[in-house]
């Protein structure tokens, strides 16, 4: 658009709007322009003054003064001519001054800073930040990491020179890694990346920035709220420091290992389901201690050498073998002895199922309608019944068709069943930082085993949309 070209020329929003208004409505009073701009007369005069200095706005001597402007096309042509003249004067001046100057090698002084000392610079506006990314991509030798958050890929693709530099670096053999938070609106933009660029999805890293090799980091300080805006308010800190880059890489590598492959994460939007790998915690504590205790090896190893006793050796071996035979009987209680918590594992599986159900219902904006759908699914699956109430706070009552059993060798499927509703509620409501979900014991009856309290952090009931 024409306005964008005027922005690129260095004009601010009020100056651009002044040109647009005056170009179509010549001979306006400053007060009339201020009203159109929805600003004060003083601000309007300031904008008109700068545009007069540039030769874009002219004044008709009258009482009060009347202002006119070139139209948009004439304004852009005028600015281009000005920039060309400035560049020509700069080039001529440089050539005149450099004719008789001989290159001299500067002598390093004792006070001169070391080239390896950390250096930093503040970058303002998105265009300048991505110009720095282009430079980093051009100079990268081994590795370039881009942390793009939700909409960084959109900004990268809207800056063709930076995008080309990143893709060119990838073809040179530089390892390009991108950590992003995939969104249905931005998935298609990743097709513009070179095939060798590695992309992973992670919700653990929201900050934006770039890391080149082990030498340079660009960290965003501020980003414009509007994802499709021009990024005039974007700001970043560029830091050239090996120590700082190393510390950043340690964090990034940890997040990268736990991030989800791009193809797997994309399935959320192409297949409407979560295919991310499910990582289970099977237990806690020292497994060495659990195993030795289960095998009856309770004595500590002697610090000093002791004479070999064949009878004691074979007796201890027989005891261990008998313990192993007992553990091999296939009882769930034996797994607990070894520190493997089946209840915890089944609850985690249930949480994942609940997350997938909530994800499939994400298009439902009405919270009550969402709960109604969950209740219908719960009953249709034969898991039990769900109810919600508002006394004393909004909560969901969980009833199971297969409640907990006292048998230690029974497979605790109730943990998975309850985990499903827990996962669905947390996935739906925990995105709001002000909402807390607490699981509390119910009456103990089969239709009210547990309650999930959905409350504000101020301990007031949450107002669900209806």
C-alpha positions in Angstrom: 0.0 0.0 0.0 1.0 3.6 -0.5 1.0 4.3 3.2 3.5 1.6 3.8 5.9 3.2 1.3 5.6 6.5 3.2 6.3 4.7 6.5 9.4 3.1 4.9 10.6 6.6 4.0 10.8 7.5 7.7 7.6 9.4 8.2 5.5 8.7 11.3 1.8 7.8 11.4 0.6 11.4 11.9 2.7 12.7 9.1 1.5 10.0 6.7 -2.1 10.6 7.6 -1.6 14.4 7.1 -0.4 13.7 3.5 -3.4 11.4 2.8 -5.9 14.0 4.1 -4.4 17.1 2.6 -3.7 15.4 -0.7 -7.4 14.9 -1.1 -8.5 18.1 0.7 -6.2 21.1 -0.1 -6.3 24.4 1.7 -7.3 23.1 5.1 -6.9 24.9 8.4 -4.6 23.4 11.0 -7.5 23.1 13.4 -9.5 21.2 10.7 -6.6 18.9 10.1 -6.2 18.3 13.8 -9.8 17.3 14.0 -9.4 14.8 11.2 -6.2 13.4 12.8 -8.0 13.3 16.2 -5.1 15.0 17.8 -4.2 18.5 19.2 -3.6 21.5 17.1 0.0 21.7 18.4 0.7 18.1 17.2 -0.8 18.9 13.8 1.4 22.0 13.5 4.5 19.9 14.4 3.7 17.4 11.6 3.0 20.2 9.1 6.2 22.0 10.0 8.3 18.9 9.2 6.4 18.2 6.0 7.0 21.9 5.0 10.7 21.5 5.6 10.7 18.4 3.3 8.8 20.4 0.6 5.8 18.2 0.6 3.3 20.6 2.3 2.7 24.2 1.1 1.1 27.1 2.9 -1.3 29.7 1.5 -0.9 33.0 3.3 -4.3 33.8 4.7 -5.9 34.2 8.1 -5.7 31.6 9.3 -3.1 29.9 7.2 -4.3 27.2 4.8 -2.3 24.0 4.2 -2.1 21.8 1.1 0.0 18.8 0.2 1.3 16.8 -2.7 -0.8 13.7 -3.3 0.6 10.3 -2.3 2.3 9.5 -5.6 3.9 12.9 -5.9 5.1 12.7 -2.2 6.8 9.4 -2.7 8.5 10.6 -5.9 9.6 13.8 -4.1 11.1 11.8 -1.2 12.9 9.5 -3.6 14.5 12.4 -5.4 15.5 13.9 -2.0 17.2 10.6 -1.0 19.0 10.3 -4.3 20.4 13.9 -4.0 21.5 13.2 -0.4 23.2 10.0 -1.5 24.9 11.7 -4.5 26.2 14.5 -2.2 27.4 11.9 0.3 29.2 9.9 -2.4 30.8 13.0 -3.9 32.0 14.2 -0.6 33.4 10.8 0.4 35.3 10.6 -3.0 36.8 14.1 -2.6 37.9 13.4 1.0 39.3 10.0 0.3 41.5 10.8 -2.7 44.6 11.8 -0.8 44.1 9.6 2.2 46.5 6.6 2.5 45.4 3.6 4.4 47.2 3.4 7.7 47.1 0.4 10.1 45.8 1.7 13.4 48.1 1.2 16.3 46.4 -0.6 19.2 46.6 1.4 22.4 46.6 0.0 25.8 43.2 1.5 26.5 41.7 0.0 23.3 39.1 -2.7 24.2 39.9 -6.3 23.3 38.1 -7.7 20.2 36.8 -10.6 22.4 35.2 -8.3 25.0 31.4 -8.6 25.2 29.6 -6.0 23.1 25.9 -5.2 22.8 23.6 -2.9 20.9 19.9 -2.0 21.1 17.9 -2.7 17.9 14.7 -0.9 17.3 12.0 -1.6 14.8 11.4 -5.1 13.2 13.1 -4.2 9.9 16.4 -3.5 11.7 16.1 -6.6 13.8 15.7 -8.8 10.8 18.5 -7.0 9.0 20.6 -8.2 11.9 19.3 -11.7 11.4 20.3 -11.5 7.7 23.8 -10.5 8.8 24.0 -13.4 11.3 22.8 -15.9 8.6 25.4 -14.6 6.1 28.2 -14.9 8.7 27.1 -18.2 10.3 29.5 -21.1 9.9 28.1 -23.9 12.0 24.7 -23.3 13.6 21.9 -20.7 13.6 18.9 -21.0 15.9 15.7 -19.0 15.5 13.2 -18.8 18.4 10.1 -17.5 16.7 7.3 -17.9 19.2 3.7 -17.8 17.8 4.1 -15.4 14.8 7.8 -15.1 14.2 7.6 -17.2 11.1 5.1 -14.7 9.6 7.6 -11.8 10.3 10.4 -13.8 8.8 8.5 -14.6 5.6 7.5 -10.9 5.3 11.2 -10.0 5.2 12.3 -11.7 2.0 16.0 -10.8 2.3 16.3 -12.3 5.8 14.4 -15.4 4.7 16.6 -15.9 1.7 19.7 -15.5 3.9 18.5 -18.2 6.3 17.7 -20.6 3.4 21.0 -19.9 1.7 22.8 -20.6 5.0 21.0 -23.9 5.2 22.2 -24.8 1.6 25.8 -24.0 2.7 25.5 -26.7 5.3 24.8 -24.5 8.3 22.5 -26.3 10.8 19.4 -24.2 11.0 17.1 -25.0 14.0 13.7 -23.2 14.6 11.8 -23.5 17.8 8.2 -22.2 17.4 4.7 -22.4 18.9 2.7 -23.7 16.0 -0.6 -22.1 15.2 -3.2 -23.0 12.6 -2.8 -19.5 11.0 1.0 -19.8 10.5 1.6 -23.5 9.5 1.5 -22.8 5.8 4.4 -20.2 6.1 6.9 -23.0 7.1 6.7 -24.3 3.5 8.9 -21.3 2.5 11.8 -22.7 4.4 14.6 -24.8 2.9 14.0 -28.6 3.3 17.1 -29.0 5.5 15.8 -26.5 8.1 14.8 -28.3 11.3 11.6 -27.1 13.0 10.2 -28.2 16.3 7.2 -27.1 18.4 7.5 -26.2 22.1 5.3 -24.4 24.5 8.2 -24.1 27.0 9.9 -21.2 25.1 7.9 -18.0 24.5 10.7 -15.6 24.1 11.9 -14.5 20.6 15.4 -14.3 19.4 18.3 -15.7 17.4 21.6 -17.4 18.3 24.5 -17.6 15.8 27.2 -20.3 16.4 28.6 -19.6 19.9 29.2 -16.0 19.5 26.1 -13.8 19.1 22.6 -13.6 20.6 19.7 -11.4 19.7 17.1 -11.3 22.4 13.7 -9.6 22.0 12.9 -7.0 24.6 9.5 -5.9 23.2 7.2 -6.9 20.4 4.2 -5.2 18.9 0.9 -6.7 20.1 -0.5 -6.8 16.6 1.1 -9.8 14.9 0.5 -8.4 11.4 1.7 -4.9 12.3 4.8 -3.3 11.0 6.8 -3.8 14.2 7.6 -0.1 14.8 7.6 -0.8 18.5 9.7 -3.9 18.4 13.0 -3.8 20.3 15.8 -6.3 20.8 19.2 -6.5 22.4 22.1 -7.8 20.3 24.9 -9.3 22.4 28.2 -10.5 21.1 29.6 -12.7 23.9 30.7 -16.3 23.8 29.8 -16.8 27.5 26.3 -15.4 27.1 25.8 -17.5 23.9 26.9 -20.7 25.7 24.5 -20.1 28.5 21.7 -19.5 26.0 22.6 -22.6 24.1 22.5 -24.8 27.2 18.8 -23.8 27.8 17.9 -24.1 24.1 19.4 -27.6 23.8 17.4 -28.8 26.7 14.2 -27.4 25.3 15.0 -28.7 21.8 15.4 -32.3 23.1 11.9 -32.1 24.6 10.3 -30.3 21.7 7.9 -32.0 19.3 8.8 -32.7 15.7 7.2 -30.4 13.2 5.4 -33.2 11.3 3.9 -34.5 14.5 2.8 -31.2 15.8 1.3 -30.2 12.4 -1.1 -33.1 12.8 -3.0 -31.1 15.4 -4.3 -28.9 12.6 -4.3 -31.3 9.6 -5.8 -34.3 11.4 -7.4 -32.4 14.4 -5.6 -34.7 17.0 -2.6 -34.6 19.2 0.1 -37.0 18.1 2.9 -35.7 20.4 4.9 -38.5 22.1 3.6 -39.2 25.6 6.4 -39.3 28.2 5.5 -41.2 31.4 6.9 -41.1 34.9 6.9 -44.7 36.1 7.9 -43.9 39.7 10.1 -41.9 42.0 13.0 -42.4 44.4 16.0 -44.7 44.2 15.3 -47.7 42.0 18.6 -49.3 43.1 17.3 -49.2 46.7 13.9 -50.6 45.6 15.4 -53.5 43.7 17.9 -54.4 46.4 15.2 -54.3 49.0 12.9 -56.4 46.9 15.6 -59.0 46.4 16.4 -59.0 50.1 19.8 -57.5 49.8 19.6 -55.3 52.8 23.2 -55.5 54.1 25.7 -52.9 53.2 28.8 -53.9 51.4 31.8 -54.3 53.8 34.4 -51.6 53.6 37.3 -54.1 54.1 38.0 -57.4 52.3 36.7 -60.4 54.1 37.7 -64.1 53.6 35.7 -65.9 51.0 33.0 -68.2 52.5 31.5 -70.5 49.9 28.6 -71.6 52.1 27.5 -68.0 52.8 28.0 -67.2 49.1 25.6 -69.9 47.8 23.1 -69.3 50.6 22.9 -65.6 49.6 22.5 -66.6 46.0 19.6 -69.0 46.8 17.8 -66.2 48.8 18.1 -63.8 45.9 16.9 -66.4 43.4 13.9 -67.2 45.6 13.1 -63.4 45.8 13.3 -63.1 42.0 11.0 -66.1 41.5 8.4 -64.4 43.8 8.7 -61.1 41.9 8.1 -63.0 38.6 4.6 -64.2 39.7 3.1 -61.3 37.7 1.3 -59.4 40.5 0.9 -55.6 40.3 1.9 -55.4 43.9 5.3 -56.7 42.9 5.8 -53.8 40.5 5.0 -51.4 43.4 7.8 -53.1 45.4 10.2 -52.2 42.6 9.1 -48.6 42.6 6.9 -48.8 39.5 3.7 -46.8 40.1 1.0 -48.1 37.8 -1.5 -45.7 39.2 0.6 -42.7 38.3 1.2 -44.1 34.8 -2.5 -44.7 34.1 -3.4 -41.2 35.4 -0.9 -39.7 33.0 -2.4 -41.7 30.1 -5.9 -40.4 31.2 -4.6 -36.8 31.3 -3.4 -37.2 27.8 -6.8 -38.6 26.6 -8.5 -35.7 28.3 -6.2 -33.2 26.6 -7.0 -34.7 23.2 -10.7 -34.5 23.9 -10.5 -30.9 25.0 -8.3 -30.1 21.9 -10.9 -31.6 19.6 -13.6 -29.4 21.2 -11.5 -26.2 21.1 -13.9 -24.6 18.6 -16.6 -24.5 21.3 -16.2 -21.0 22.9 -19.1 -21.5 25.4 -17.7 -23.1 28.6 -21.0 -24.6 29.7 -21.5 -26.1 26.2 -18.0 -27.5 26.4 -18.8 -29.2 29.8 -22.0 -30.6 28.3 -20.0 -32.2 25.5 -17.5 -33.7 28.0 -20.4 -35.1 30.1 -22.0 -36.7 27.0 -18.7 -38.3 26.0 -18.1 -39.5 29.5 -21.4 -41.3 29.8 -21.3 -42.6 26.2 -17.9 -44.2 26.9 -19.5 -45.9 29.9 -17.1 -44.3 32.4 -19.7 -43.0 34.8 -21.5 -39.7 35.2 -20.4 -36.0 35.6 -22.3 -33.2 37.2 -21.4 -29.5 37.8 -22.6 -27.2 40.5 -21.9 -23.7 41.7 -22.2 -24.2 45.5 -19.9 -23.2 47.2 -17.8 -22.5 44.1 -18.1 -23.8 40.6 -17.1 -27.5 40.5 -17.4 -30.7 38.6 -18.5 -33.9 40.4 -16.9 -37.1 39.2 -18.8 -40.4 39.4 -17.3 -43.7 38.1 -19.0 -46.9 37.0 -15.8 -48.7 38.1 -14.8 -47.1 41.4 -11.5 -47.9 43.2 -10.9 -51.4 44.6 -9.0 -52.4 47.8 -7.2 -55.3 46.0 -3.5 -54.3 45.6 -3.2 -56.5 42.6 -6.2 -55.0 40.7 -5.3 -52.8 37.7 -6.3 -49.3 38.9 -8.2 -48.3 35.8 -10.1 -45.7 37.9 -6.9 -43.6 37.9 -7.1 -43.4 34.1 -10.8 -42.7 34.1 -10.5 -39.8 36.6 -7.3 -38.7 34.8 -9.4 -38.1 31.6 -11.6 -35.5 33.2 -8.7 -33.9 35.0 -6.7 -33.6 31.7 -9.7 -32.2 29.9 -10.5 -29.5 32.5 -6.8 -28.5 32.9 -6.3 -28.2 29.2 -9.4 -26.1 28.8 -9.2 -23.7 31.8 -5.5 -23.6 33.0 -4.6 -21.4 30.0 -6.1 -18.5 32.0 -3.4 -17.6 34.6 -6.2 -16.4 37.0 -7.9 -19.8 37.1 -6.8 -22.6 39.5 -8.2 -26.1 39.3 -8.1 -28.1 42.6 -9.0 -31.8 43.0 -10.6 -32.5 46.3 -12.2 -35.6 47.8 -16.0 -36.0 47.3 -18.4 -37.8 49.6 -16.9 -41.2 48.7 -20.0 -42.4 47.1 -19.7 -43.9 43.6 -21.4 -40.9 42.0 -19.3 -38.3 43.9 -15.8 -39.7 44.4 -13.9 -36.5 43.6 -14.7 -32.8 42.9 -12.7 -30.5 40.6 -13.0 -26.9 41.9 -12.6 -24.3 39.2 -11.8 -21.0 41.0 -10.2 -17.7 40.5 -6.9 -17.0 42.3 -8.8 -14.5 44.3 -10.9 -17.5 45.6 -14.0 -16.2 43.8 -16.0 -18.4 41.5 -15.1 -18.2 37.9 -17.7 -16.8 35.5 -18.0 -19.2 32.7 -19.3 -17.9 29.4 -22.9 -18.8 28.8 
